[in-house]
Amino acid sequence: MSLLDLKDRKYLIFGVANRKSVAWAIAKALEAEGAEVVFSVRSEARKESLGKLLGDRSCHICDVEFPDQIKTLADSIGEKEGPFDGIVHSIAFANFEAGFLPFHETRRQDYLQATAISSFSLAEIANAFKSSLKQDASVVSISISSQVTAENYGYLSPIKAALDSTSRFLAKSFSADSQVRFNTVNAGPLKTSASAGIPGYLENYLFAEKLTLRKQAITTQEVANTAVFLLSPASSGINGQGIVVNQGMDLNYFDKEVVKAATRP
């Protein structure tokens, strides 16, 4: 038996957008270890766009903004395709059509919508699929590495903080009658299609890379590998945690090269 012991296990993954997605990297790594993956995407259009990528893999539609769709998905595949050894929540959405406003100007409707999709959906998914999870299943969410006040990340930073907290409270709640574990992977800046649409992201990405201890940005695969470990029985002692994957970026503020560049006349 391998350390990860993933052969013949089954996982449900929410959030694949394209081949650059963290969710897709997780899926491929799980499959490489012998696991089976079931996918859920937000719309028929997204499913069609992923046709070549997913091939004949099981893929379902569920827009987590709408609780009834989460319940319908759980009812339709829970017994048919479950029980599941784990779930991956790799979902984030924010409406920035008004531009990147100062946080105090955030519109209530935008904040609440983003919270429902990016954070509270984890609780709704966990509740809907509770009976379709194995007793020792693992639920992993993709978050960010630190609650920094990045202006161009807008109000998603406090919402990601809410996701982290939601995961911890689910770990406690589920512990009353199961051994299901909830953890987050708190990733540093990545090169993904979603990040490419954030104004000024490239500059932030390059700055973050300079802050890493190895002077090289983390990769999507490194984040995915951590998630796969958390999904496996090898991580059975980890619950209610946020595992930071950022190559020491948040510890290295006073790196001499960065300080010199920032203070140079």
Phi and psi in degrees as GROMACS dihedral restraints (atoms count N, CA, C in turn):
[ dihedral_restraints ]
;  ai    aj    ak    al  type     phi  dphi    fc
    3     4     5     6     1   -76.7    20    10
    4     5     6     7     1   164.9    20    10
    6     7     8     9     1   -58.3    20    10
    7     8     9    10     1   -44.9    20    10
    9    10    11    12     1   -75.9    20    10
   10    11    12    13     1   -28.8    20    10
   12    13    14    15     1    52.0    20    10
   13    14    15    16     1    55.1    20    10
   15    16    17    18     1  -103.3    20    10
   16    17    18    19     1    -7.3    20    10
   18    19    20    21     1   -59.1    20    10
   19    20    21    22     1   129.6    20    10
   21    22    23    24     1    69.5    20    10
   22    23    24    25     1     9.6    20    10
   24    25    26    27     1   -84.2    20    10
   25    26    27    28     1   161.0    20    10
   27    28    29    30     1  -129.3    20    10
   28    29    30    31     1   135.3    20    10
   30    31    32    33     1  -130.9    20    10
   31    32    33    34     1   146.3    20    10
   33    34    35    36     1  -108.4    20    10
   34    35    36    37     1   125.2    20    10
   36    37    38    39     1  -117.9    20    10
   37    38    39    40     1   125.5    20    10
   39    40    41    42     1  -103.7    20    10
   40    41    42    43     1   130.1    20    10
   42    43    44    45     1   116.6    20    10
   43    44    45    46     1    10.6    20    10
   45    46    47    48     1   -70.9    20    10
   46    47    48    49     1   126.6    20    10
   48    49    50    51     1  -109.6    20    10
   49    50    51    52     1   -37.5    20    10
   51    52    53    54     1  -165.8    20    10
   52    53    54    55     1  -174.3    20    10
   54    55    56    57     1   -70.4    20    10
   55    56    57    58     1   -12.2    20    10
   57    58    59    60     1   -90.3    20    10
   58    59    60    61     1    -5.0    20    10
   60    61    62    63     1   -67.5    20    10
   61    62    63    64     1   144.1    20    10
   63    64    65    66     1   -58.2    20    10
   64    65    66    67     1   -39.7    20    10
   66    67    68    69     1   -59.4    20    10
   67    68    69    70     1   -38.1    20    10
   69    70    71    72     1   -70.0    20    10
   70    71    72    73     1   -40.4    20    10
   72    73    74    75     1   -62.4    20    10
   73    74    75    76     1   -38.2    20    10
   75    76    77    78     1   -63.9    20    10
   76    77    78    79     1   -45.9    20    10
   78    79    80    81     1   -58.8    20    10
   79    80    81    82     1   -46.5    20    10
   81    82    83    84     1   -64.0    20    10
   82    83    84    85     1   -39.4    20    10
   84    85    86    87     1   -67.3    20    10
   85    86    87    88     1   -39.4    20    10
   87    88    89    90     1   -62.6    20    10
   88    89    90    91     1   -45.5    20    10
   90    91    92    93     1   -63.6    20    10
   91    92    93    94     1   -37.0    20    10
   93    94    95    96     1   -62.7    20    10
   94    95    96    97     1   -24.9    20    10
   96    97    98    99     1   -93.8    20    10
   97    98    99   100     1     5.3    20    10
   99   100   101   102     1    95.6    20    10
  100   101   102   103     1     8.5    20    10
  102   103   104   105     1   -87.4    20    10
  103   104   105   106     1   161.5    20    10
  105   106   107   108     1  -106.3    20    10
  106   107   108   109     1   141.1    20    10
  108   109   110   111     1  -122.5    20    10
  109   110   111   112     1   133.1    20    10
  111   112   113   114     1  -110.9    20    10
  112   113   114   115     1   138.6    20    10
  114   115   116   117     1  -113.0    20    10
  115   116   117   118     1   149.9    20    10
  117   118   119   120     1  -131.4    20    10
  118   119   120   121     1   127.0    20    10
  120   121   122   123     1  -123.8    20    10
  121   122   123   124     1   165.0    20    10
  123   124   125   126     1   -78.8    20    10
  124   125   126   127     1   -22.0    20    10
  126   127   128   129     1  -154.4    20    10
  127   128   129   130     1   164.7    20    10
  129   130   131   132     1   -62.8    20    10
  130   131   132   133     1   -38.1    20    10
  132   133   134   135     1   -62.0    20    10
  133   134   135   136     1   -41.9    20    10
  135   136   137   138     1   -65.2    20    10
  136   137   138   139     1   -41.0    20    10
  138   139   140   141     1   -61.1    20    10
  139   140   141   142     1   -42.2    20    10
  141   142   143   144     1   -65.3    20    10
  142   143   144   145     1   -39.4    20    10
  144   145   146   147     1   -67.2    20    10
  145   146   147   148     1   -23.1    20    10
  147   148   149   150     1   -96.3    20    10
  148   149   150   151     1     6.4    20    10
  150   151   152   153     1   -52.3    20    10
  151   152   153   154     1   -51.6    20    10
  153   154   155   156     1   -68.1    20    10
  154   155   156   157     1   -36.2    20    10
  156   157   158   159     1   -68.7    20    10
  157   158   159   160     1   -46.1    20    10
  159   160   161   162     1   -83.2    20    10
  160   161   162   163     1   -23.2    20    10
  162   163   164   165     1    60.5    20    10
  163   164   165   166     1  -129.6    20    10
  165   166   167   168     1   -96.3    20    10
  166   167   168   169     1    16.9    20    10
  168   169   170   171     1   -67.5    20    10
  169   170   171   172     1   152.0    20    10
  171   172   173   174     1   -68.5    20    10
  172   173   174   175     1   123.8    20    10
  174   175   176   177     1  -139.3    20    10
  175   176   177   178     1   131.7    20    10
  177   178   179   180     1  -125.2    20    10
  178   179   180   181     1   162.2    20    10
  180   181   182   183     1  -106.3    20    10
  181   182   183   184     1   130.0    20    10
  183   184   185   186     1  -157.6    20    10
  184   185   186   187     1   113.4    20    10
  186   187   188   189     1   -91.1    20    10
  187   188   189   190     1   106.0    20    10
  189   190   191   192     1   -68.7    20    10
  190   191   192   193     1    -4.9    20    10
  192   193   194   195     1   -65.9    20    10
  193   194   195   196     1   -21.4    20    10
  195   196   197   198     1  -114.8    20    10
  196   197   198   199     1   109.1    20    10
  198   199   200   201     1   -55.3    20    10
  199   200   201   202     1   -33.5    20    10
  201   202   203   204     1   -64.8    20    10
  202   203   204   205     1   -30.0    20    10
  204   205   206   207     1   -71.4    20    10
  205   206   207   208     1   -34.1    20    10
  207   208   209   210     1   -65.5    20    10
  208   209   210   211     1   -45.3    20    10
  210   211   212   213     1   -63.9    20    10
  211   212   213   214     1   -41.7    20    10
  213   214   215   216     1   -62.0    20    10
  214   215   216   217     1   -41.8    20    10
  216   217   218   219     1   -62.4    20    10
  217   218   219   220     1   -46.1    20    10
  219   220   221   222     1   -62.2    20    10
  220   221   222   223     1   -41.4    20    10
  222   223   224   225     1   -65.8    20    10
  223   224   225   226     1   -35.0    20    10
  225   226   227   228     1   -83.2    20    10
  226   227   228   229     1   -30.1    20    10
  228   229   230   231     1  -117.6    20    10
  229   230   231   232     1    -9.0    20    10
  231   232   233   234     1   -53.9    20    10
  232   233   234   235     1   -54.5    20    10
  234   235   236   237     1   -83.5    20    10
  235   236   237   238     1   -35.3    20    10
  237   238   239   240     1   -67.4    20    10
  238   239   240   241     1   -42.3    20    10
  240   241   242   243     1  -114.8    20    10
  241   242   243   244     1   -11.7    20    10
  243   244   245   246     1   -88.5    20    10
  244   245   246   247     1  -172.3    20    10
  246   247   248   249     1   -75.0    20    10
  247   248   249   250     1   156.3    20    10
  249   250   251   252     1  -102.0    20    10
  250   251   252   253     1   144.2    20    10
  252   253   254   255     1   -83.7    20    10
  253   254   255   256     1   -10.8    20    10
  255   256   257   258     1   178.3    20    10
  256   257   258   259     1   166.7    20    10
  258   259   260   261     1  -133.5    20    10
  259   260   261   262     1   141.4    20    10
  261   262   263   264     1  -112.6    20    10
  262   263   264   265     1   126.0    20    10
  264   265   266   267     1  -108.0    20    10
  265   266   267   268     1   103.5    20    10
  267   268   269   270     1  -126.0    20    10
  268   269   270   271     1    63.9    20    10
  270   271   272   273     1  -127.0    20    10
  271   272   273   274     1   130.9    20    10
  273   274   275   276     1  -151.9    20    10
  274   275   276   277     1   139.0    20    10
  276   277   278   279     1  -152.6    20    10
  277   278   279   280     1   139.0    20    10
  279   280   281   282     1  -147.4    20    10
  280   281   282   283     1   141.6    20    10
  282   283   284   285     1   -91.5    20    10
  283   284   285   286     1   104.5    20    10
  285   286   287   288     1  -108.6    20    10
  286   287   288   289     1    28.1    20    10
  288   289   290   291     1   -64.9    20    10
  289   290   291   292     1   -22.5    20    10
  291   292   293   294     1   -85.3    20    10
  292   293   294   295     1     1.6    20    10
  294   295   296   297     1    92.2    20    10
  295   296   297   298     1   174.4    20    10
  297   298   299   300     1   -87.0    20    10
  298   299   300   301     1    94.4    20    10
  300   301   302   303     1   -85.0    20    10
  301   302   303   304     1   158.9    20    10
  303   304   305   306     1   -56.0    20    10
  304   305   306   307     1   145.8    20    10
  306   307   308   309     1   -55.0    20    10
  307   308   309   310     1   -37.4    20    10
  309   310   311   312     1   -69.8    20    10
  310   311   312   313     1   -10.3    20    10
  312   313   314   315     1   -99.4    20    10
  313   314   315   316     1     6.0    20    10
  315   316   317   318     1   -57.7    20    10
  316   317   318   319     1   134.0    20    10
  318   319   320   321     1   -78.8    20    10
  319   320   321   322     1   135.6    20    10
  321   322   323   324     1   -53.4    20    10
  322   323   324   325     1   -46.8    20    10
  324   325   326   327     1   -63.8    20    10
  325   326   327   328     1   -33.9    20    10
  327   328   329   330     1   -69.8    20    10
  328   329   330   331     1   -42.8    20    10
  330   331   332   333     1   -63.8    20    10
  331   332   333   334     1   -44.5    20    10
  333   334   335   336     1   -68.5    20    10
  334   335   336   337     1   -38.4    20    10
  336   337   338   339     1   -63.5    20    10
  337   338   339   340     1   -46.5    20    10
  339   340   341   342     1   -64.8    20    10
  340   341   342   343     1   -36.0    20    10
  342   343   344   345     1   -65.5    20    10
  343   344   345   346     1   -43.9    20    10
  345   346   347   348     1   -60.2    20    10
  346   347   348   349     1   -42.8    20    10
  348   349   350   351     1   -79.2    20    10
  349   350   351   352     1   -46.4    20    10
  351   352   353   354     1   -87.8    20    10
  352   353   354   355     1   -20.7    20    10
  354   355   356   357     1  -125.7    20    10
  355   356   357   358     1   -63.2    20    10
  357   358   359   360     1   -67.6    20    10
  358   359   360   361     1   -20.9    20    10
  360   361   362   363     1   -58.3    20    10
  361   362   363   364     1   -28.3    20    10
  363   364   365   366     1   -61.4    20    10
  364   365   366   367     1   -44.0    20    10
  366   367   368   369     1   -65.4    20    10
  367   368   369   370     1   -40.4    20    10
  369   370   371   372     1   -68.6    20    10
  370   371   372   373     1   -38.6    20    10
  372   373   374   375     1   -65.0    20    10
  373   374   375   376     1   -45.8    20    10
  375   376   377   378     1   -60.3    20    10
  376   377   378   379     1   -42.4    20    10
  378   379   380   381     1   -65.6    20    10
  379   380   381   382     1   -45.3    20    10
  381   382   383   384     1   -66.4    20    10
  382   383   384   385     1   -35.2    20    10
  384   385   386   387     1   -99.9    20    10
  385   386   387   388     1     8.2    20    10
  387   388   389   390     1   -53.9    20    10
  388   389   390   391     1   -45.1    20    10
  390   391   392   393     1   -76.2    20    10
  391   392   393   394     1    -9.7    20    10
  393   394   395   396     1  -103.8    20    10
  394   395   396   397     1     7.6    20    10
  396   397   398   399     1  -101.1    20    10
  397   398   399   400     1   141.2    20    10
  399   400   401   402     1   -65.7    20    10
  400   401   402   403     1   158.3    20    10
  402   403   404   405     1   -57.9    20    10
  403   404   405   406     1   -29.7    20    10
  405   406   407   408     1  -115.6    20    10
  406   407   408   409     1    31.3    20    10
  408   409   410   411     1   -66.7    20    10
  409   410   411   412     1   165.7    20    10
  411   412   413   414     1  -127.9    20    10
  412   413   414   415     1   131.7    20    10
  414   415   416   417     1  -115.0    20    10
  415   416   417   418     1   123.5    20    10
  417   418   419   420     1  -123.0    20    10
  418   419   420   421     1   131.6    20    10
  420   421   422   423     1  -115.4    20    10
  421   422   423   424     1   146.8    20    10
  423   424   425   426     1   -97.0    20    10
  424   425   426   427     1   119.7    20    10
  426   427   428   429     1  -123.4    20    10
  427   428   429   430     1  -158.2    20    10
  429   430   431   432     1  -117.5    20    10
  430   431   432   433     1   162.7    20    10
  432   433   434   435     1   -76.9    20    10
  433   434   435   436     1   -25.3    20    10
  435   436   437   438     1  -159.3    20    10
  436   437   438   439     1   153.3    20    10
  438   439   440   441     1   -84.9    20    10
  439   440   441   442     1    67.7    20    10
  441   442   443   444     1   -79.2    20    10
  442   443   444   445     1   157.6    20    10
  444   445   446   447     1   -95.6    20    10
  445   446   447   448     1    57.4    20    10
  447   448   449   450     1   -72.6    20    10
  448   449   450   451     1   116.9    20    10
  450   451   452   453     1   -59.9    20    10
  451   452   453   454     1   -39.4    20    10
  453   454   455   456     1   -82.1    20    10
  454   455   456   457     1    -1.3    20    10
  456   457   458   459     1   -92.9    20    10
  457   458   459   460     1    -7.7    20    10
  459   460   461   462     1    59.0    20    10
  460   461   462   463     1  -145.2    20    10
  462   463   464   465     1   -82.1    20    10
  463   464   465   466     1     5.7    20    10
  465   466   467   468     1   -70.9    20    10
  466   467   468   469     1   -24.8    20    10
  468   469   470   471     1   -60.4    20    10
  469   470   471   472     1   -52.5    20    10
  471   472   473   474     1   -65.8    20    10
  472   473   474   475     1   -26.2    20    10
  474   475   476   477     1   -73.0    20    10
  475   476   477   478     1   -36.8    20    10
  477   478   479   480     1   -66.0    20    10
  478   479   480   481     1   -34.2    20    10
  480   481   482   483     1   -62.5    20    10
  481   482   483   484     1   -38.0    20    10
  483   484   485   486     1   -66.2    20    10
  484   485   486   487     1   -36.3    20    10
  486   487   488   489     1   -62.1    20    10
  487   488   489   490     1   -44.6    20    10
  489   490   491   492     1   -59.4    20    10
  490   491   492   493     1   -45.2    20    10
  492   493   494   495     1   -66.1    20    10
  493   494   495   496     1   -40.9    20    10
  495   496   497   498     1   -58.2    20    10
  496   497   498   499     1   -42.4    20    10
  498   499   500   501     1   -61.8    20    10
  499   500   501   502     1   -42.9    20    10
  501   502   503   504     1   -65.0    20    10
  502   503   504   505     1   -42.4    20    10
  504   505   506   507     1   -69.4    20    10
  505   506   507   508     1   -31.4    20    10
  507   508   509   510     1   -67.5    20    10
  508   509   510   511     1   -37.9    20    10
  510   511   512   513     1   -58.4    20    10
  511   512   513   514     1   -43.6    20    10
  513   514   515   516     1   -68.3    20    10
  514   515   516   517     1   -45.6    20    10
  516   517   518   519     1   -61.4    20    10
  517   518   519   520     1   -46.7    20    10
  519   520   521   522     1   -69.7    20    10
  520   521   522   523     1   -22.5    20    10
  522   523   524   525     1   -67.1    20    10
  523   524   525   526     1   -13.0    20    10
  525   526   527   528     1   -64.9    20    10
  526   527   528   529     1   -31.2    20    10
  528   529   530   531     1  -145.2    20    10
  529   530   531   532     1    18.1    20    10
  531   532   533   534     1  -156.9    20    10
  532   533   534   535     1   175.3    20    10
  534   535   536   537     1  -112.4    20    10
  535   536   537   538     1    21.0    20    10
  537   538   539   540     1   -64.7    20    10
  538   539   540   541     1   133.0    20    10
  540   541   542   543     1  -107.5    20    10
  541   542   543   544     1   147.6    20    10
  543   544   545   546     1  -128.3    20    10
  544   545   546   547     1   123.8    20    10
  546   547   548   549     1  -142.5    20    10
  547   548   549   550     1   161.4    20    10
  549   550   551   552     1  -120.2    20    10
  550   551   552   553     1   150.3    20    10
  552   553   554   555     1  -104.4    20    10
  553   554   555   556     1   115.0    20    10
  555   556   557   558     1  -100.4    20    10
  556   557   558   559     1    95.7    20    10
  558   559   560   561     1   -91.6    20    10
  559   560   561   562     1   147.5    20    10
  561   562   563   564     1   -75.8    20    10
  562   563   564   565     1  -178.8    20    10
  564   565   566   567     1   -57.2    20    10
  565   566   567   568     1   135.1    20    10
  567   568   569   570     1  -125.1    20    10
  568   569   570   571     1   159.2    20    10
  570   571   572   573     1   -91.1    20    10
  571   572   573   574     1    95.2    20    10
  573   574   575   576     1  -128.6    20    10
  574   575   576   577     1   166.2    20    10
  576   577   578   579     1   -63.5    20    10
  577   578   579   580     1   -36.1    20    10
  579   580   581   582     1   -65.0    20    10
  580   581   582   583     1   -43.2    20    10
  582   583   584   585     1   -68.1    20    10
  583   584   585   586     1   -28.5    20    10
  585   586   587   588     1   -62.3    20    10
  586   587   588   589     1   -23.2    20    10
  588   589   590   591     1   -87.1    20    10
  589   590   591   592     1     0.0    20    10
  591   592   593   594     1   -91.3    20    10
  592   593   594   595     1   120.1    20    10
  594   595   596   597     1   -57.1    20    10
  595   596   597   598     1   132.5    20    10
  597   598   599   600     1    77.8    20    10
  598   599   600   601     1     3.8    20    10
  600   601   602   603     1   -65.0    20    10
  601   602   603   604     1   -38.1    20    10
  603   604   605   606     1   -59.3    20    10
  604   605   606   607     1   -43.4    20    10
  606   607   608   609     1   -62.3    20    10
  607   608   609   610     1   -42.6    20    10
  609   610   611   612     1   -63.9    20    10
  610   611   612   613     1   -41.0    20    10
  612   613   614   615     1   -60.5    20    10
  613   614   615   616     1   -45.6    20    10
  615   616   617   618     1   -67.5    20    10
  616   617   618   619     1   -37.2    20    10
  618   619   620   621     1   -64.9    20    10
  619   620   621   622     1   -45.0    20    10
  621   622   623   624     1   -61.3    20    10
  622   623   624   625     1   -37.6    20    10
  624   625   626   627     1   -61.1    20    10
  625   626   627   628     1   -39.4    20    10
  627   628   629   630     1   -65.5    20    10
  628   629   630   631     1   -27.1    20    10
  630   631   632   633     1   -82.2    20    10
  631   632   633   634     1   -17.8    20    10
  633   634   635   636     1   -64.9    20    10
  634   635   636   637     1   151.5    20    10
  636   637   638   639     1   -66.8    20    10
  637   638   639   640     1   -28.4    20    10
  639   640   641   642     1   -96.5    20    10
  640   641   642   643     1    -1.4    20    10
  642   643   644   645     1    62.4    20    10
  643   644   645   646     1    33.1    20    10
  645   646   647   648     1  -147.0    20    10
  646   647   648   649     1   127.1    20    10
  648   649   650   651     1   -62.4    20    10
  649   650   651   652     1   153.6    20    10
  651   652   653   654     1   -70.0    20    10
  652   653   654   655     1   158.9    20    10
  654   655   656   657     1  -108.9    20    10
  655   656   657   658     1   159.7    20    10
  657   658   659   660     1   -58.9    20    10
  658   659   660   661     1   -37.5    20    10
  660   661   662   663     1   -65.7    20    10
  661   662   663   664     1   -35.4    20    10
  663   664   665   666     1   -64.4    20    10
  664   665   666   667     1   -39.2    20    10
  666   667   668   669     1   -66.2    20    10
  667   668   669   670     1   -43.7    20    10
  669   670   671   672     1   -62.0    20    10
  670   671   672   673     1   -41.1    20    10
  672   673   674   675     1   -61.8    20    10
  673   674   675   676     1   -37.9    20    10
  675   676   677   678     1   -65.9    20    10
  676   677   678   679     1   -41.3    20    10
  678   679   680   681     1   -62.7    20    10
  679   680   681   682     1   -41.8    20    10
  681   682   683   684     1   -63.1    20    10
  682   683   684   685     1   -41.5    20    10
  684   685   686   687     1   -59.2    20    10
  685   686   687   688     1   -44.9    20    10
  687   688   689   690     1   -66.2    20    10
  688   689   690   691     1   -28.0    20    10
  690   691   692   693     1   -76.9    20    10
  691   692   693   694     1   -16.5    20    10
  693   694   695   696     1   -91.7    20    10
  694   695   696   697     1   159.8    20    10
  696   697   698   699     1   -62.9    20    10
  697   698   699   700     1   -18.3    20    10
  699   700   701   702     1   -62.9    20    10
  700   701   702   703     1   -20.8    20    10
  702   703   704   705     1  -102.6    20    10
  703   704   705   706     1    25.3    20    10
  705   706   707   708     1   -58.8    20    10
  706   707   708   709     1   -22.0    20    10
  708   709   710   711     1   -87.3    20    10
  709   710   711   712     1     1.6    20    10
  711   712   713   714     1  -108.2    20    10
  712   713   714   715     1   120.7    20    10
  714   715   716   717     1  -151.8    20    10
  715   716   717   718     1   138.1    20    10
  717   718   719   720     1    71.6    20    10
  718   719   720   721     1    25.9    20    10
  720   721   722   723     1  -115.0    20    10
  721   722   723   724     1   161.1    20    10
  723   724   725   726     1  -116.0    20    10
  724   725   726   727     1   112.2    20    10
  726   727   728   729     1   -91.5    20    10
  727   728   729   730     1   114.5    20    10
  729   730   731   732     1   -80.5    20    10
  730   731   732   733     1   128.1    20    10
  732   733   734   735     1  -126.2    20    10
  733   734   735   736     1    90.1    20    10
  735   736   737   738     1  -149.2    20    10
  736   737   738   739     1    15.7    20    10
  738   739   740   741     1    54.4    20    10
  739   740   741   742     1    41.0    20    10
  741   742   743   744     1    74.4    20    10
  742   743   744   745     1    12.9    20    10
  744   745   746   747     1   -54.1    20    10
  745   746   747   748     1   -42.3    20    10
  747   748   749   750     1   -82.1    20    10
  748   749   750   751     1     2.9    20    10
  750   751   752   753     1  -107.3    20    10
  751   752   753   754     1    -4.6    20    10
  753   754   755   756     1  -118.1    20    10
  754   755   756   757     1    34.9    20    10
  756   757   758   759     1   -59.7    20    10
  757   758   759   760     1   -31.5    20    10
  759   760   761   762     1  -102.8    20    10
  760   761   762   763     1    29.9    20    10
  762   763   764   765     1   -56.3    20    10
  763   764   765   766     1   131.1    20    10
  765   766   767   768     1   -62.2    20    10
  766   767   768   769     1   -33.1    20    10
  768   769   770   771     1   -68.6    20    10
  769   770   771   772     1   -40.7    20    10
  771   772   773   774     1   -69.5    20    10
  772   773   774   775     1   -42.7    20    10
  774   775   776   777     1   -61.5    20    10
  775   776   777   778     1   -43.5    20    10
  777   778   779   780     1   -62.5    20    10
  778   779   780   781     1   -43.0    20    10
  780   781   782   783     1   -66.4    20    10
  781   782   783   784     1   -36.6    20    10
  783   784   785   786     1   -75.5    20    10
  784   785   786   787     1   -26.7    20    10
  786   787   788   789     1  -106.5    20    10
  787   788   789   790     1     0.8    20    10
  789   790   791   792     1   -64.4    20    10
  790   791   792   793     1   132.4    20    10
